[in-house]
Amino acid sequence: MTRMSWDEYFMKMLEAISGRATCDRGKNSAIIVKNKRILATGYVGSPIGLPHCDDVGHLFRDVLHTDGEIRKHCVRTTHAEANAVANAARFGVGIDNSTVYTKMFPCLDCTKLLINSGIKRIVVQKDYHASQDSKMFLDEAGVKYEIWENEKEEYDNQK
């Protein structure tokens, strides 16, 4: 049996972390790693002290995407990547020059947050249906990214 790579190791951890997610749309999770050490984790969920989708339902809003499609987004929650960055900040952990592992490609807002926080590499399990602008920003910023599975994340009530 071959020993798994560090990327495989951290990617496998995402499933356990996503078990804490409180919004069933995507069940995304994120791990911020530097020098093979976990600095912070995050999962999709409501801000601290606010009601969760799992308890009170989704808070859907229609969002117009650059491809002209209108898709439903749940705005009750904070995305996994943003929560991981917030957790690092909350506990005073520097994440400059680190790697983020996540289950789906970051949205544009999370992408900008990751760029500004000094992330240098992003490893994702699946692409996101609206990742074109995120990829453009990452390319311009010189942030490397890898997508492991050649499929896009889909979930109920997306359209």
N, C-alpha and C positions, 0 to 999 in steps of 0.2 A: 504494500500500500504506500502510495506517495503522500508525503506530508503536504498539507494544503499551504498555499501561499498566504502572505499577510493580507492581500486583497480578499481572497476567499474567506479567510478567518473573520474579517470585519463585516463582509457582506452577509455571512451567515448569522451574525449577531443582530442584524436588522430585523429579522423575523421576531425575535424575542422582544425587542424594544417596541415594535409596532403593536404588540399585544396590549400595551398601555394606552393606545390611541382611543380617543373618545368621540371620534367622528368616523363612521364606517366607510366614508368615501375615500378610497385609496389606502387607508390605514398606513400612511407613510411614517417613516422613522428616519433618523439621521444620526451619524456618529462623526464627531470631529476627532481626528487622529494626527499626532505628530510624533515622529521618531518611534513608530510602532506602539505608541501609548495612547489610550483613550483620554481625551481632554474633556469632552462633554458629549451628552446625548440629548436627543429631543424626539418628540413624536407629535403628531397632529392632535391638538386639543385646545379647549377653551382657555382663556386667560385665567390665572389663579383666582379662585373664589367665585367664578361665574359659572352658570349652568352649562352642562355638556349636551351635545347633540344626542348622545345615547340616552340621556334622561328626559330632555324636553323637545327633541326634534331638531331638524336642520333649520337654518335661517338662510333660505335661498335668495339669491339675487341674479338677475339676468346680466351677463357680461358679453359685450360685443368684442370679438377677437379680430385680429388683423386679417384673417382669412374671410371675414364677413359673416362668420357663424355666430349665432347667439347661443351661449351655453350657460347652464345654471351652475353657480358656485355657491358653496356654503360659506358664509362670512362670519359664522359664529366662532370659528377656530383660528388659531395661529398655526402656521405651517411648521412641519418638523424641523426644517433647516433653521428657521427663525428662532424656534424654541431652543435649539442646540446652541446657537450664538448667544441668545439671552441667558441661558444657563451658564455658559462660560463667563459672560460679563458679570452676572450676579455673584459668582464666586471668585472673581478676580483672576480668571485663567486666560492667559494670552493665547490667541489662536493664529497669530501671524505665521505664514508659510506652512500651513497645515493642509490636510486632505479631509474632504467630507465624503462619507459614504452615505448613500440614500437610496430608497426603493424606487423613486421616480425622479425624472429630471426636474430640477427646480424651476418654479414659475419665474417670471421676470422680476417681481419684487424681491423674492428670495435670492435670485441671482445677483442683483445689485447689492444686497446686504452681504452676501458671501464675498463679492469682489472687494467691497469697502472694508471688510474685516480681515483681509489679507490672505484668504484662502487661495492656494495655488493649484489645487487639483480637486476634481470632483469625479467620483466613481458612482455610477447609477445602475440599478438593475434594469429598469425599463424607461423608455422615452416617455415624454408627456405630450399630449395632443397639441399643445400650443407652445412648443419649445423653440420656435424659430428665432424669436427676438433674444431669448436667453442665450442661445448659441452664438448669435452675432455679438452680443455684449461680451461674452466670455472670450471669444476669439480676439476681439479688439483689446481686451484687457490682458491677454496673454495667459489666461487661466486654462489649464489643460482639463479635458473631460473625456470620460470613457463610458460607453453604454454597453452593458453586458448582453442584454437580450434584444433581439431585433423585433420588438413589438412595442406598441404604445399602451400605456395604462388606460384602461376604460373602466367605468363604474356606473352604477344605476343613477338615473335622473341627471345625466350629464347634459342632455339636450332638452 
